[in-house]
Amino acid sequence: MLKAAIALMLIATVASLFSGLFFLVKDESNSNRLVIALAIRVSLAVVTVGLIAWGFFSGQLVSHAPW
């Protein structure tokens, strides 16, 4: 369940990234939709990092790296 939530948050972050790109290219200069898209993207990234940290803290995510 946690991995699905992380994947969903990453997909939402990428969608927000492309919406910001769209607003950058197509909007007028006095619109603030680009700033709102950036704020949403940063918020989604913070939530994603929090979910990953919670997963490692709770033991639901485990690193199998050899180092």
ChimeraX commands (.cxc) that place a marker at each C-alpha (Angstrom):
marker #1 position 0.00,0.00,0.00 radius 0.5
marker #1 position 2.84,2.38,0.84 radius 0.5
marker #1 position 4.62,1.68,-2.43 radius 0.5
marker #1 position 1.42,2.43,-4.35 radius 0.5
marker #1 position 1.04,5.73,-2.49 radius 0.5
marker #1 position 4.64,6.66,-3.31 radius 0.5
marker #1 position 4.14,5.76,-6.97 radius 0.5
marker #1 position 0.92,7.79,-7.08 radius 0.5
marker #1 position 2.67,10.80,-5.56 radius 0.5
marker #1 position 5.51,10.53,-8.09 radius 0.5
marker #1 position 3.00,10.41,-10.97 radius 0.5
marker #1 position 1.19,13.43,-9.54 radius 0.5
marker #1 position 4.52,15.27,-9.25 radius 0.5
marker #1 position 5.33,14.60,-12.91 radius 0.5
marker #1 position 1.83,15.71,-13.93 radius 0.5
marker #1 position 2.31,18.94,-11.98 radius 0.5
marker #1 position 5.67,19.41,-13.67 radius 0.5
marker #1 position 4.13,19.19,-17.12 radius 0.5
marker #1 position 1.22,21.43,-16.16 radius 0.5
marker #1 position 3.76,24.02,-15.04 radius 0.5
marker #1 position 5.53,23.69,-18.37 radius 0.5
marker #1 position 2.24,24.19,-20.16 radius 0.5
marker #1 position 1.47,27.30,-18.11 radius 0.5
marker #1 position 4.98,28.63,-18.76 radius 0.5
marker #1 position 4.57,28.31,-22.52 radius 0.5
marker #1 position 0.90,29.22,-23.02 radius 0.5
marker #1 position -0.09,31.68,-20.26 radius 0.5
marker #1 position 0.06,35.43,-20.29 radius 0.5
marker #1 position 2.70,37.15,-18.23 radius 0.5
marker #1 position 0.30,38.35,-15.51 radius 0.5
marker #1 position -1.07,34.90,-14.63 radius 0.5
marker #1 position 0.02,33.18,-11.41 radius 0.5
marker #1 position -0.93,29.62,-12.42 radius 0.5
marker #1 position 2.76,28.78,-12.91 radius 0.5
marker #1 position 3.51,29.75,-9.31 radius 0.5
marker #1 position 0.59,27.65,-8.06 radius 0.5
marker #1 position 1.81,24.66,-10.12 radius 0.5
marker #1 position 5.27,25.08,-8.59 radius 0.5
marker #1 position 3.83,25.22,-5.07 radius 0.5
marker #1 position 1.80,22.06,-5.72 radius 0.5
marker #1 position 4.85,20.28,-7.14 radius 0.5
marker #1 position 6.99,21.20,-4.14 radius 0.5
marker #1 position 4.24,20.08,-1.76 radius 0.5
marker #1 position 3.90,16.75,-3.56 radius 0.5
marker #1 position 7.67,16.24,-3.43 radius 0.5
marker #1 position 7.72,16.94,0.31 radius 0.5
marker #1 position 4.91,14.45,0.89 radius 0.5
marker #1 position 6.73,11.86,-1.26 radius 0.5
marker #1 position 9.95,12.26,0.72 radius 0.5
marker #1 position 7.95,12.02,3.92 radius 0.5
marker #1 position 6.31,8.79,2.77 radius 0.5
marker #1 position 9.70,7.31,1.85 radius 0.5
marker #1 position 11.15,8.33,5.21 radius 0.5
marker #1 position 8.14,6.84,7.00 radius 0.5
marker #1 position 8.55,3.63,5.01 radius 0.5
marker #1 position 12.18,3.25,6.07 radius 0.5
marker #1 position 11.40,4.25,9.66 radius 0.5
marker #1 position 8.53,1.78,9.99 radius 0.5
marker #1 position 10.36,-1.03,8.19 radius 0.5
marker #1 position 7.93,-1.28,5.27 radius 0.5
marker #1 position 10.69,-0.21,2.85 radius 0.5
marker #1 position 14.07,-1.94,3.04 radius 0.5
marker #1 position 17.21,-1.18,1.09 radius 0.5
marker #1 position 18.88,-4.20,-0.49 radius 0.5
marker #1 position 21.93,-2.28,-1.66 radius 0.5
marker #1 position 25.19,-4.22,-1.27 radius 0.5
marker #1 position 27.07,-1.29,0.31 radius 0.5
marker link #1:1,2 radius 0.2
marker link #1:2,3 radius 0.2
marker link #1:3,4 radius 0.2
marker link #1:4,5 radius 0.2
marker link #1:5,6 radius 0.2
marker link #1:6,7 radius 0.2
marker link #1:7,8 radius 0.2
marker link #1:8,9 radius 0.2
marker link #1:9,10 radius 0.2
marker link #1:10,11 radius 0.2
marker link #1:11,12 radius 0.2
marker link #1:12,13 radius 0.2
marker link #1:13,14 radius 0.2
marker link #1:14,15 radius 0.2
marker link #1:15,16 radius 0.2
marker link #1:16,17 radius 0.2
marker link #1:17,18 radius 0.2
marker link #1:18,19 radius 0.2
marker link #1:19,20 radius 0.2
marker link #1:20,21 radius 0.2
marker link #1:21,22 radius 0.2
marker link #1:22,23 radius 0.2
marker link #1:23,24 radius 0.2
marker link #1:24,25 radius 0.2
marker link #1:25,26 radius 0.2
marker link #1:26,27 radius 0.2
marker link #1:27,28 radius 0.2
marker link #1:28,29 radius 0.2
marker link #1:29,30 radius 0.2
marker link #1:30,31 radius 0.2
marker link #1:31,32 radius 0.2
marker link #1:32,33 radius 0.2
marker link #1:33,34 radius 0.2
marker link #1:34,35 radius 0.2
marker link #1:35,36 radius 0.2
marker link #1:36,37 radius 0.2
marker link #1:37,38 radius 0.2
marker link #1:38,39 radius 0.2
marker link #1:39,40 radius 0.2
marker link #1:40,41 radius 0.2
marker link #1:41,42 radius 0.2
marker link #1:42,43 radius 0.2
marker link #1:43,44 radius 0.2
marker link #1:44,45 radius 0.2
marker link #1:45,46 radius 0.2
marker link #1:46,47 radius 0.2
marker link #1:47,48 radius 0.2
marker link #1:48,49 radius 0.2
marker link #1:49,50 radius 0.2
marker link #1:50,51 radius 0.2
marker link #1:51,52 radius 0.2
marker link #1:52,53 radius 0.2
marker link #1:53,54 radius 0.2
marker link #1:54,55 radius 0.2
marker link #1:55,56 radius 0.2
marker link #1:56,57 radius 0.2
marker link #1:57,58 radius 0.2
marker link #1:58,59 radius 0.2
marker link #1:59,60 radius 0.2
marker link #1:60,61 radius 0.2
marker link #1:61,62 radius 0.2
marker link #1:62,63 radius 0.2
marker link #1:63,64 radius 0.2
marker link #1:64,65 radius 0.2
marker link #1:65,66 radius 0.2
marker link #1:66,67 radius 0.2
view
